[in-house]
């Protein structure tokens, strides 16, 4: 579903400023290149 990719990037943009990086899921779990996920180097807190 490439149509939803823009939404993923939009949501991930807010995580980037919180120390997270948008990476290809394939690099971490051998998934397809079109599968993206947000990888955080440290746990996020709600407060």
Residue frames as a rotation matrix with the C-alpha (Angstrom) as fourth column:
UNK 1
0.574 0.819 0.000 0.00
0.819 -0.574 0.000 0.00
0.000 0.000 -1.000 0.00
UNK 2
-0.493 -0.847 0.201 2.23
0.852 -0.516 -0.085 2.80
0.176 0.129 0.976 -1.22
UNK 3
0.056 0.605 0.794 -0.64
0.299 -0.769 0.565 5.25
0.952 0.206 -0.224 -0.86
UNK 4
0.924 0.334 -0.186 -0.21
0.249 -0.156 0.956 5.13
0.290 -0.929 -0.228 2.92
UNK 5
0.110 -0.976 -0.189 3.53
0.952 0.158 -0.262 5.72
0.286 -0.151 0.946 2.77
UNK 6
-0.293 -0.183 0.938 3.09
0.158 -0.977 -0.142 9.49
0.943 0.107 0.316 2.87
UNK 7
0.677 0.614 0.404 1.10
-0.324 -0.244 0.914 9.16
0.660 -0.750 0.034 6.08
UNK 8
0.747 -0.471 -0.470 3.82
0.654 0.647 0.392 7.01
0.120 -0.600 0.791 7.63
UNK 9
-0.281 -0.901 0.330 6.48
0.804 -0.408 -0.432 9.57
0.524 0.144 0.839 6.78
UNK 10
0.006 0.372 0.928 4.28
-0.168 -0.914 0.368 12.37
0.986 -0.159 0.057 8.11
UNK 11
0.925 0.378 0.031 3.78
-0.114 0.199 0.973 10.61
0.361 -0.904 0.227 11.44
UNK 12
0.505 -0.809 -0.301 7.43
0.855 0.516 0.047 9.60
0.118 -0.281 0.953 11.63
UNK 13
-0.020 -0.522 0.853 8.54
0.360 -0.799 -0.481 13.20
0.933 0.298 0.204 11.12
UNK 14
0.600 0.310 0.738 7.30
-0.518 -0.553 0.653 13.98
0.610 -0.774 -0.171 14.62
UNK 15
0.963 -0.266 -0.055 9.37
0.231 0.696 0.680 11.11
-0.142 -0.667 0.731 16.00
UNK 16
0.377 -0.873 0.309 12.54
0.666 0.024 -0.745 12.28
0.643 0.487 0.591 14.26
UNK 17
0.060 -0.317 0.946 12.76
-0.360 -0.891 -0.276 15.30
0.931 -0.324 -0.168 16.56
UNK 18
0.722 0.264 0.639 12.38
-0.687 0.168 0.707 12.93
0.079 -0.950 0.303 19.51
UNK 19
-0.168 -0.912 0.374 15.50
-0.863 0.319 0.392 10.95
-0.477 -0.257 -0.841 18.72
UNK 20
0.242 0.309 0.920 13.93
0.106 0.934 -0.341 8.39
-0.965 0.180 0.193 16.42
UNK 21
-0.616 -0.497 -0.611 14.86
-0.576 -0.246 0.780 7.48
-0.538 0.832 -0.135 12.87
UNK 22
0.589 0.807 -0.052 12.70
-0.577 0.375 -0.726 6.32
-0.566 0.457 0.686 9.99
UNK 23
-0.538 -0.842 -0.037 14.37
-0.689 0.414 0.595 3.21
-0.486 0.345 -0.803 8.58
UNK 24
-0.046 0.469 -0.882 13.52
-0.801 0.510 0.313 0.46
0.596 0.721 0.352 6.17
UNK 25
0.556 0.328 0.763 12.08
-0.760 0.572 0.308 -2.48
-0.336 -0.751 0.568 8.08
UNK 26
0.925 -0.202 -0.320 13.99
-0.049 0.775 -0.630 -4.70
0.376 0.599 0.707 5.66
UNK 27
0.026 -0.980 0.200 17.26
-0.473 -0.188 -0.861 -3.63
0.881 -0.072 -0.468 7.26
UNK 28
-0.418 -0.167 0.893 16.16
-0.908 0.028 -0.419 -4.95
0.045 -0.986 -0.163 10.64
UNK 29
-0.071 0.506 0.859 13.78
-0.485 0.735 -0.473 -7.85
-0.871 -0.451 0.194 10.00
UNK 30
-0.876 -0.332 0.349 14.36
0.122 0.548 0.827 -8.77
-0.466 0.768 -0.440 6.37
UNK 31
0.109 0.994 0.018 11.06
0.414 -0.029 -0.910 -7.23
-0.904 0.107 -0.414 5.35
UNK 32
0.294 0.082 0.952 10.16
0.953 -0.104 -0.286 -5.72
0.076 0.991 -0.109 2.01
UNK 33
-0.740 -0.659 0.133 11.69
0.657 -0.751 -0.062 -2.36
0.141 0.041 0.989 1.06
UNK 34
-0.356 0.681 0.640 8.22
0.014 -0.681 0.732 -0.81
0.934 0.270 0.233 1.03
UNK 35
0.599 0.533 -0.598 7.76
0.591 0.210 0.779 -1.63
0.540 -0.820 -0.189 4.71
UNK 36
-0.271 -0.669 0.692 8.86
-0.059 -0.706 -0.705 1.22
0.961 -0.232 0.152 6.96
UNK 37
0.586 0.431 -0.686 9.03
0.681 0.198 0.705 1.56
0.440 -0.881 -0.177 10.71
UNK 38
0.577 -0.367 0.729 10.27
-0.470 -0.880 -0.071 4.04
0.668 -0.302 -0.680 13.25
UNK 39
0.333 -0.572 -0.750 13.40
0.678 0.698 -0.231 2.91
0.655 -0.432 0.620 15.09
UNK 40
0.814 -0.020 0.581 14.10
-0.354 -0.810 0.467 4.61
0.461 -0.586 -0.666 18.41
UNK 41
-0.118 -0.950 -0.289 17.55
-0.030 0.294 -0.955 4.51
0.993 -0.104 -0.063 19.96
UNK 42
-0.987 -0.156 -0.031 16.06
0.026 0.033 -0.999 5.08
0.157 -0.987 -0.029 23.40
UNK 43
-0.394 0.895 -0.210 12.65
0.916 0.400 -0.016 4.50
0.069 -0.198 -0.978 25.06
UNK 44
-0.601 0.289 0.745 10.14
0.008 -0.930 0.367 7.31
0.800 0.226 0.556 24.76
UNK 45
-0.786 0.363 -0.501 8.14
0.575 0.130 -0.808 8.61
-0.229 -0.923 -0.311 27.70
UNK 46
0.041 0.909 0.415 4.62
0.916 -0.200 0.347 10.02
0.399 0.366 -0.841 27.71
UNK 47
0.911 0.250 -0.328 5.64
0.381 -0.814 0.439 12.89
-0.157 -0.525 -0.837 29.96
